[in-house]
């Protein structure tokens, strides 16, 4: 999903960054899976990002992505605690 979103932005740097982060995430994903155990909740967190990118609204996409990443990071850190 994240790779598809990165490609949809048309930003090549974002695509490269996403690929780099994904490759770093793979070896530790079992420890960081908490944000993704509830598919509906994960969908609800990511949906505003998808909607903004689909609409071509860069400012809304930026805000939605920042919110998604902040919340997801918090859930990951809570899962590690």
N, C-alpha and C positions, 0 to 999 in steps of 0.2 A: 504494500500500500504506500509506504513512504517513498519508495523508488518511483512509483507511478506519479505521485504528487510532485516529486522533484522534477521529473521530466515534463509534467504539465506546466510548470512555471516558465519553462523556456530558458532557465538560468543554468548555464553549464557548470558554473562554480558550485551551485547548490546540488546539482546531480553528483559531482565529484565528492563533495562533502558528505552527502548522504551515503554514498557507497563506502567511504572511509569509515564513517560511524557504524554502519551496518557490519562491516568486517571486524571492527573492534568489539561490537556487541555480541556477535555470535559465540565466542568462547565463554562468555559469562551470562548468557541469556537465562539459564536456569535460575540463577540467583536474582535476576531482575524481572521475573515474569509477573509479579503482582499486578501491574497495571493492565494486564491482558487476560487475566483469568475470568473476567466477566465480559463476554463479547458485547453485550448491550451497552454496558458502561463505556467500554473502549470505543464503540461506535459513536456514542453520544459525545465523547470528548473530541473525537476526530472530525465529526460531521461539519462543524463550522469552518474548519480549514478547507475541507473539500468543497463546500459551498462557495466560499470566497474565491478559491482558485478557479473553480468552474465559471464563476461570474466575471472573472478577470479583474477583480477588485484587489489590487495589490495591498492597499492600506489595511483593508479588512483581513486579508490573508495573513499579513504580518502580525496583526493583533491576535488573531485566532491561533496562529502557530505559536506565538509566545505564551499564550495562555495554556495551550495543549502541552507544550514542553515543560512549563512550570509545574502544572498539576501532575503530569506523568513522572517528572523527576521526584516530586514529593512522595508519590506512591511508591516509587522504587526505593527511596531512602527509608521510608517507613518499613518496607519489606525486609530491608537489610538489618534493621535495628533489633 
